[in-house]
Amino acid sequence: MNFFENWVEQDLNPIISFSSSGKITYSNQEAQFLLNRISQKEIYALALKHAGASYGFNTSYVNLRLKNYVFYAISVGYENDEEITIKLYKSTMVKKENKLSTKTGEIANIFTIVDLGISTQRTKSSAVNFMKNYDPSIPEFKMLVSDFLKLISKTYESFKGAKLISTSVKLKIGEYIRIEGKKYSLITVEINSDGFLNEEYYTIEESFNSSSLILTVEEQKVQIDLPLILK
């Protein structure tokens, strides 16, 4: 990787190239976080929408909100009909994503931790019915146990008026994240409820700046992605 390629790779704004069929041909490190939350189909549609009428570059100033992201500009460039590249400029109001590391954490069983979070919440509120759907093929892997348990517990107690909370733990098929130059699969914990998250919860990411948790928050759903680091 030459200097220019490394510069693009380290850019704090997502940069993604697509083929004419919408297949990703390149994505930098920051784009890996974005693609864990936003579908490539949606980003490809943005590239087509903001592309110029002729070859070259076109920059549009926007106020675009996508999940936890806010973008203030979109640049799209193409020099032929085979490939198109988009760069999305993150607002300074958005917290910079974590630099993930394979060196922190401990090997643990994710199902045991989730069960502990559910059991703790059941002692606080017997009115909530908890449902679980686990993929038993997921092995033990490295994580920051304390951070993950705190986040799980905080999530369960933050759904207002909830009668039902369902939790699924599964491997994200075909998705990965690059850490320290290597690709790692992703484990996703998805928590859905018939209740709504309280307003305080939306600032919770600031409490996990040093963790390896990738958090996506919606009104009735929280998704926590963790890299599958086996050693």
LOKERO-591962 format. One record per residue: x, y, z of N, C-alpha, C in turn. Coordinates in steps of 0.05 Angstrom, whole numbers, plus 32768, in hexadecimal, padded with zeros to 4 digits. Layout:
N
XYZXYZXYZ
...
END
This chain:
231
80117FE88000800080008000801280198000
800F802A7FEC801F80427FEA801480587FFD
8021806F7FFE801A808480107FFD808E800B
7FF680927FF27FDC809C7FEB7FC680887FF3
7FCB806E7FED7FB7805A7FF47FB380588012
7FC9805A80217FC88059803E7FB980728049
7FBD8089803C7FB080A180457F91809E8042
7F898093802B7F6C808F80277F62807A803B
7F71806680407F69805180537F64805C806F
7F75806F80777F74807B80927F6180938094
7F55809B807E7F4380B2807E7F2C80AD8092
7F2580C280A27F1080BF80B67EF480C080AA
7EF280C580907ED880C580827ED680AC8071
7EBE80A080707EBA808780607EBE808D8042
7ECE807B80357ED2807C80187ECD8060800D
7EBB805F7FFA7EB280457FEF7EB180477FD1
7EBC80327FC37EBA80307FA67EA780197F9F
7E97801E7F8A7E8480097F817E8880037F64
7E827FEB7F5C7E817FE47F3F7E677FED7F34
7E647FEB7F1A7E4B7FF47F0D7E337FE47F16
7E377FCC7F217E217FBC7F2B7E1B7FC17F49
7E2A7FD37F567E257FD97F727E367FC97F85
7E497FB97F7B7E5A7FA97F8C7E717FBA7F97
7E787FB77FB07E8E7FC67FBC7EA87FBC7FB1
7EB97FCE7FA77ED37FC77F9D7EE97FD17FB0
7EE27FE57FC17EF57FEF7FD57EE67FFD7FEB
7EF07FFB80037EE5800B801A7EFC800F802E
7EFF802780377F14802C804B7F0B80248067
7F1D8028807A7F17801E80967EFE802B80A1
7EFB8045809D7EE4805380A87ECA8049809B
7ECC804180827EB4803780747EAB801D807F
7EBE800D808B7EB67FF480977EA27FF880AD
7EA6800D80BD7E92801380D37E77801A80C7
7E78802B80B27E5F803480A67E4F801C809A
7E5E800A808D7E517FF380807E467FDF8094
7E4E7FE180AD7E427FD080C27E277FDA80CA
7E207FF380C27E077FFF80CB7DF5800680B3
7E00800D809D7DF1801580857DF68001806E
7DE27FF980607DE57FE6804B7DF47FF28033
7E047FE180257E137FEB800F7E007FF57FF8
7DE87FE97FF77DD47FF17FE37DCC800E7FE8
7DC9801680017DC1803180077DD780458001
7DF0803D80067E06804F80007E0B80517FE2
7E07803B7FD47E0A803C7FB77DF5804E7FAB
7DDD804E7FB67DC8805F7FAC7DCF807D7FB0
7DDC80827FC77DE5809E7FCC7DFA80A67FB8
7E0C80937FB17E21809A7F9D7E1580A17F82
7E0180917F7A7DF480977F607DE580B17F61
7DD880B77F777DC880CF7F7A7DD980E87F79
7DF180E77F857E0280FF7F877E1881007F72
7E1880ED7F5F7E2C80EE7F4A7E2681047F36
7E3B810F7F2B7E3881247F167E2E81187EFC
7E2481297EEB7E19811F7ED17E2F81167EBE
7E48811E7EC37E5E81167EB17E75810C7EC2
7E8981007EB67EA080F67EC47EAE810C7ED5
7EB881047EEC7EC681167EFE7EBB81147F1A
7EBD812A7F287EB5812A7F457E9E813E7F4A
7E8E81377F5D7E7881497F647E7481477F83
7E73815F7F8F7E7081607FAC7E56816E7FB3
7E4681617FC47E2C816C7FCC7E2D81717FEB
7E2481887FF37E22818E80107E068186801A
7E068175802E7DED816980377DEB816B8055
7DD4816480607DD1815F807C7DC48143807E
7DD4812F807C7DCB811380787DCF81038092
7DB980F8809C7DBB80E780B47DB680CA80AC
7DC980B980B37DC7809C80AE7DCE808E80C8
7DBA808280D57DBE807580EF7DCC80898102
7DE48082810D7DF1809381207E0380A88113
7E0480A980F87E1580BB80EA7E0680D480E1
7E1680EA80DF7E0C810280D27E22810A80BE
7E1A810E80A57E2D811680907E2681328086
7E3B814280817E36815E80777E3C8161805A
7E4A814D804E7E50814F80317E5581338026
7E508131800C7E5581187FFD7E64811E7FE3
7E7A81117FDF7E8981147FC67E8780FA7FB6
7E8280FC7F9C7E8080E57F8B7E9180EA7F72
7EA180D57F6B7EB180D87F537EB280BF7F43
7EB380C27F287EB680AC7F177EC380B57EFC
7ED380A47EF07EE180AB7ED77EDA80977EC1
7EC880847EC77EBE80727EB37EA480677EBD
7E9780557EAE7E7D804A7EB67E8080307EC6
7E9880297ECD7E9D800F7EDB7E9F80127EF9
7EA780297F037EAC802D7F1F7EA580497F28
7E9A804B7F407E9280657F4C7E9B80657F69
7EA5807C7F737EAE807E7F8E7EA080947F9D
7E99808F7FB67E8B80A27FC67E9B80A77FE0
7E9C80C07FE97EA880C780027E9380D78012
7E8D80CE802A7E7A80DC803B7E8980EA8052
7E83810480557E91811480697E8181158082
7E8C810A80987E7E810A80B17E7E812580BF
7E68812B80CB7E66814480DA7E78814280F3
7E83815880FB7E94815881137E848153812C
7E698154812A7E59814F81417E5881318147
7E60812081347E5E810381387E7780F98145
7E7480E881597E8B80DD81667E9C80CC8153
7EB680CF81557EC880BF81447EC680A2814D
7EC6809081397EC48074813F7EDD806A814E
7ED98054815C7EEF8049816B7F04803D8159
7F1D803E81627F32802F81567F3280138164
7F2A7FFF81567F287FE581627F437FD88164
7F467FC781787F5F7FB9817D7F5A7F9C8184
7F6C7F8B817C7F6A7F6E81837F797F68819D
7F857F7C81A97F977F7781C07F887F7A81DA
7F707F8581DA7F617F8981F37F4B7F7581F6
7F427F70820F7F2C7F5E82147F347F43821E
7F207F3282217F257F17822B7F127F04821D
7F1A7EEB821B7F097ED6820E7EF17ED18220
7ED97ED282147EC17ECE82247EAB7EC28213
7E967EB882207E7F7EAD82137E697EC38212
7E627ECB81FA7E507EE281F77E347EDB8201
7E2C7EC181FE7E117EBA82077E0F7EBC8226
7E247EB582347E247EB782517E217ED3825A
7E2E7EE6824C7E2D7F0282537E117F0D824E
7E057F0782377DEA7F1082307DD67F058244
7DD97EEB824B7DC67EDF825E7DC87EED827A
7DE17EF582817DE47F03829B7DD67F1E829A
7DD87F2C82837DCB7F4582817DAD7F438282
7DA27F2E82767D857F2982777D7C7F218293
7D8B7F1082A07D847F0882BB7D847F1F82CE
7D977F3182CB7D987F4982DC7D807F5B82D8
7D787F5E82BF7D617F6F82B97D477F6282C3
7D457F4882C17D2D7F3A82CB7D297F3F82E9
7D3E7F4182F87D3B7F4783157D307F638319
7D347F7583067D2A7F9183097D0E7F9482FE
7D077F8482EA7CED7F8782DD7CE27F6D82D4
7CCF7F6282E37CC37F4882DC7CAE7F4B82C7
7CA77F6482BF7C927F6882AC7C9C7F64828F
7CB67F63828B7CC17F6182707CC67F438269
7CBC7F3C82517CC17F2182477CDA7F218235
7CEE7F12823B7D067F11822C7D067EF8821A
7D0D7EFD82007D107EE781ED7D2D7EE781E3
7D377ECF81DD7D537ECC81D47D547EBB81BB
7D677EC281AA7D6D7EB281927D8B7EB2818D
7D987E9C81957DB57E9B81947DBE7E88817E
7DD57E8F81717DE27E7D815E7DF77E6D816E
7DF17E5381747E037E4481867E1F7E3E817A
7E227E4481607E3C7E3E81547E517E538159
7E487E6A81657E5B7E7F816B7E6E7E778182
7E887E77817E7E9B7E6F81937EA07E8581A7
7EAE7E7F81BC7EB87E9481CE7ECC7EA581BF
7ECC7EBF81C57EDE7ED181B77EE67EE881C9
7EF97EF881C07F047F0E81D17EF27F2681D0
7EED7F3181E87EDC7F4981EA7EE37F578204
7EDA7F7082077EDB7F7E82207EC27F788230
7EC37F6482407EAC7F59824E7E9D7F6E825E
7EAC7F7D826E7E9F7F91827F7E8F7FA5826F
7E9B7FB082597E8D7FC382487E747FB7823B
7E777F9F82317E617F9282247E4A7F8D8237
7E507F83824F7E3B7F7E82627E2D7F98826B
7E3C7FAD826F7E317FC782767E1E7FD18260
7E267FCE82477E167FD782317DFC7FC7822E
7DFF7FAD82317DE77F9B822F7DD37FA28245
7DDD7FA5825D7DCB7FAB82747DBE7FC78271
7DCE7FDA82687DC37FF582647DAE7FF5824E
7DB27FE582397D9E7FE382247D847FD8822E
7D857FC2823C7D6C7FB582467D5C7FC88258
7D6A7FD782687D5B7FE8827B7D528003826F
7D5B800882567D548022824A7D3C80228238
7D30800A82337D17800982237CFF80108235
7CF38027822F7CDC8030823F7CC380218238
7CB58018824C7C9B800B82487C9C7FF1823A
7CB37FE4823A7CB77FCB822B7CA87FB38239
7C9B7FA482287C8E7F8B82317C9D7F738226
7CAB7F77820F7CB97F6282027CD47F6C81F8
7CEA7F5E81FE7D047F6481F47D107F4B81E9
7D187F4B81D07D247F3481C37D417F3981BD
7D527F2581C17D6E7F2781BC7D787F1181AA
7D857F1881947D917F0481837DAF7F088182
7DBE7EF281817DDB7EF3817F7DE27EE18167
7DEF7EED81537DF57EDE813B7E0E7EE8812D
7E187ED8811B7E2F7EE0810A7E247EF080F2
7E317F0680EC7E297F1580D47E367F0880BB
7E257EFC80AB7E2F7EED80947E397F01807F
7E517EFD80757E5C7F0E80607E667F298068
7E657F3080827E6E7F4A808C7E867F46809D
7E987F59809C7EB17F5880AC7EBA7F7480B2
7ECE7F7680C47EDA7F9080C97EF87F8B80C9
7F077FA080C07F247F9E80BF7F307FAB80D7
7F407F9C80E67F4E7FA580FE7F6B7F9F80FB
7F7C7FB380FD7F997FB080FB7FA17FA080E3
7F937FA680CC7F9A7F9A80B37F8E7F7F80AE
7F7F7F7380C07F737F5980BD7F557F5B80BD
7F487F4880B07F2B7F4780AF7F207F3580C5
7F0B7F3F80D27EFE7F2F80E77EE07F2F80E2
7ED47F1880E67EB77F1680E47EAA7F2580FA
7E907F2A80F87E817F3A810C7E6C7F298119
7E6A7F2B81337E547F2081427E417F378149
7E277F3381437E147F4981497E007F40815E
7DFC7F5181717DE77F4E81867DD27F628180
7DBA7F5981797DA47F6A81727D8E7F688187
7D887F7F81937D747F8081A87D5C7F91819E
7D457F84819D7D2C7F9281947D187F9281AA
7D077FA781AB7CF47FAA81C07CDA7FB781B5
7CC47FB281C37CAB7FC081BD7CAA7FDB81CB
7CBE7FE081DD7CC07FFA81EA7CD4800C81DB
7CD7802481E47CE8803881D77D00803F81E9
7D17804381DD7D2E804B81ED7D2B806781F9
7D33806B82117D328086821D7D4780988210
7D4480B282137D5580C582057D7280C3820F
7D7680BC82287D9180BA82337DA280A68225
7D958091821B7DA4807B820E7DB4808481F5
7DAA809881E87DB680A081CE7DD280AD81D2
7DDA80B381EA7DF480BE81EF7E0780A881FA
7DFF808F81F97E0E807A82077E28807381FA
7E2A807881DF7E43807281D17E5B807F81DE
7E58809781E97E6E80A581F47E7A8096820C
7E6B808482187E758075822F7E86805D8226
7E878058820C7E95804082027EAB804781ED
7EB8805E81F17ECC806781DE7EE3805481DB
7EEA804681F07F02803581EF7EFB801881EA
7EE2801281E57EDA7FF681E27EDA7FEE81C5
7ED67FD481C07ED57FCA81A57EB87FC5819C
7EA57FD381A97E887FD081A37E807FE4818D
7E727FDA81797E687FEB81647E497FED8168
7E408004816F7E24800781787E1380168164
7DFC800A815D7DE88017814C7DCE8019815B
7DC38031815D7DAB8035816E7D948040815E
7D7D803381617D64803C81567D4F803E816C
7D37804781667D24804C817C7D1D8033818B
7D1A801C817D7D128003818A7D257FED8185
7D3D7FF4817D7D517FDF81777D6D7FE9817D
7D7D7FD881887D9A7FDD818C7DA97FC68180
7DBD7FCD81717DCF7FB881657DEB7FBD816E
7DF77FA881797E137FA981837E237F968173
7E377FA081657E497F8F81557E647F8C8163
7E6E7F7381637E887F6E81707E997F5E815C
7EB27F6581597EC47F5581487EC97F398154
7EC97F2581437ECD7F09814C7EEC7F04814D
7EF77F0B81647F147F0881687F187EEF8179
7F247EDA816E7F257EC0817C7F3D7EBD818E
7F527ECE818A7F6A7ECC819B7F787EE6819C
END
